[in-house]
Amino acid sequence: MSAGSDQQSIRCMVAKVGLDGHDRGAHVIARAFRDAGFEVIYSGLHKGPDEIVQAAVQEDVDVLGISILSGAHDTLVPKIMDGLEEYGAKEDTLVLVGGVIPEEDRQPLRDDGVAAIFGPGTSIEETIEFVRENAPQR
């Protein structure tokens, strides 16, 4: 990349993990990220943690946004974090979680490497700004 060129675009994957079938929020975020100039990959519904890890690694994403409303965040998100670590991708992937995550469940997810948790009502602009400020530089 030459010194005068713009910052390379940020590669994001928006992932729906588990049996949660509510994907409107994931679609809204994916579209907003695309409109903000990010490259966006959407996992589709009903993906297992291993499938999400495989796709994130193969696509070499900078940001992995996990949308989860099923209440299984305390088991599924750690499996994704462990998978990223196995592939050596945990350190250079910004992992975000969006959904209804009770306050008492947030710190264990952060301790596991989740960079931020966005609950209902978070503004799209706040999420985009967080990604721009925190996505890994390559």
Secondary structure, 3 states (H helix, E strand, C coil): CCCCCCCCCCEEEEEEECCCCCCHHHHHHHHHHHHCCCEEEECCCCECHHHHHHHHHHCCCCEEEEECCCCCHHHHHHHHHHHHHHCCCCCCCEEEEECCCCHHHHHHHHHCCCCEEECCCCCHHHHHHHHHHHCCCC
